[in-house]
Amino acid sequence: MIIIRLVIFIIFAFSGYILGIKYNYEIYGILLGGFLGLIAIAIEPVFKKVNLGTIIGGILGITLGLLFANLLILPFKPILGEDITTISVGLMAVFGYVGLFLGLSRGKGISIAGIFRLFRGQSSEENIKILDTSVIIDGRISDVCESGFLEGVFIIPQFILQELQHVADSADSTKRARGRRGLDILHKIQKMSNITVRIVDEDFPKIKEVDSKLVALARLLNAKVITNDFNLNKVAELQGVSVLNINELANALKPVVLPGETMKIFILKEGKEYNQGVAYLDDGTMVVVENGRRLIGKNAEVTVTSVLQTTAGRMIFSKLKEENEREEFRAVK
């Protein structure tokens, strides 16, 4: 690295010497060239932190700003004559700055590949989604894609693949099975015609946590994150990243149950409160039955009394149908 910087300094100094010969100021040329070389070396770390798309956007923005300023001035040149110089400098400064500012702010999503796609007549990619490890292992994402509710480009970062591989190679048999299931799910999604799966090498070495890297990549690509991780969901939303949560989708698709409806259930176990029984619907929704403890291991007909929606899912509270009818009969009397 030191050798490269030394070479850069020598190139700048030598260029200054060449220019100095032309005007018979060799020493001043070397000093000026060396000074510019030191500036270039000093700002090198800054350029490393700047996204390539931001640089391209800034260059395009200032170029378009200056071009627009010149086009704006052009019709007035014959009228204003020499006075146009002051006005043109002012307009170029204003439009150049505005173009640079807009280019820098909007250029984060620009890439060399994207520019080549535009030259080839292809539209820029939209509808980009990034898959989280948890949603890949979960597996329901493949069913949602197969049904046609999701389409577009799925981005799989290398750091997600590495995490998935780490789970698949775990000494724990349960984790190992989940990791291998995740790899199988990815392979299945790759074969779907409505989905394009793309592996990207983009990484953020200074960010240690995988979830934080995922959010940073989503912000860079202006993509949505698909997950079922509650904490990642909240962190992404706080940073302005759109999230598609599979758990929220599953809750939204559960049948609507209203108080007063009756249903037949199988009481499986004892509840937390006194004399309660607990059953589960086919979609996993918990049904708490008041005074249902005596019917554990049996089928029962119950009447829904209330429904509680939480972030973890939905709970249905109910009473045995015969007890509910007796209470209603007493209330009528």
C-alpha positions, 0 to 999 in steps of 0.5 A: 500500500505504501509503494502504491502511494509513493508511485502516485506521489511520484507520478503527480510530481513528475507531471508537475515537472513536465508542465513546469518545463513548458513555462520554465518553472520546473521547481514550482511544477514539481512542488505543485505536482507533489502537493496535489499528489499528497492531497490525492493520497490524503483523500483516498480513505474518503473515496473508499467509504463512498459508494460507487453509485454515489460518485457516478450520480454526483458526476451525472448530476453536476454535468446535467446541471451545468448543461441545463444552465448553458442551455438556459443562457444560450437564447440571451447571449445575443441580447446581453453581450458581455454582461452574460458572463456574470449571469452565466457564472452564477447560473452555472454555480447554482444549477451545478450545485443543485445537480451535484446534490441531487446526484449524490442523494439519488445515486446510491442505487446506481451501479455499473451493471445497471448502466449497461442494462440501460444501454442494452435497452433493459429496464432497471430492476424493480421489485427486488427482495432480500431473503433472510436466513430465518425465512429460508429455513422456515420454508413457507416462502416457497409455497407463497412463491409457487402460488404466484403471490410473490415474483421478481428478483430474490437477492441472496447475499453471500453472508446469508449463504455462509450463515445457512451453510454454518447451520447445515454443518452444525454438530446439533442434528436439529440445527443441521436438518434445518440448515439442509432444509433451507438449502433445499428450499433455495434450490426449489425457488431457483427452479421457479419460472416467476422468480429470479434468484441472484447471489451477490458478493456485496458485504459490509466488513465493518458491520458484524451482525448479519441482520444489520448487514441485511438492512444495510444491503436493502438500503443500498439496493432499495429492496424489501426484506422478506423475514419472519424475525420479529426483531429484524422486522422492527430494526428494518422499519426503523431504518426505512426499509420495507419488510414482508413478514411471512408470519403477518401474512399467515395471520392475515390469511387465517379465517375470521372468527367472531364472538357468538360463533360455534366450533367443534374442537379437540381439547388437548391439554390444561390451560394456565388458568384454573379449570381451563382447557386448551385446543388448537385449530388446523392453522395453529390458532390456540383456543382457550376453553373456560371450564374445559379441563374435565374434557381433556382428550375429548371432542367438544362444541364451544361458543366463541366469547372473544378473540385476542390478536397479538404480535405472536398470533391470535388467541380465541377464548370460548365457553362450552356450548351448553354452558353458554346456552344456560347463561343466555337462558338465565339472562333472558329470565 
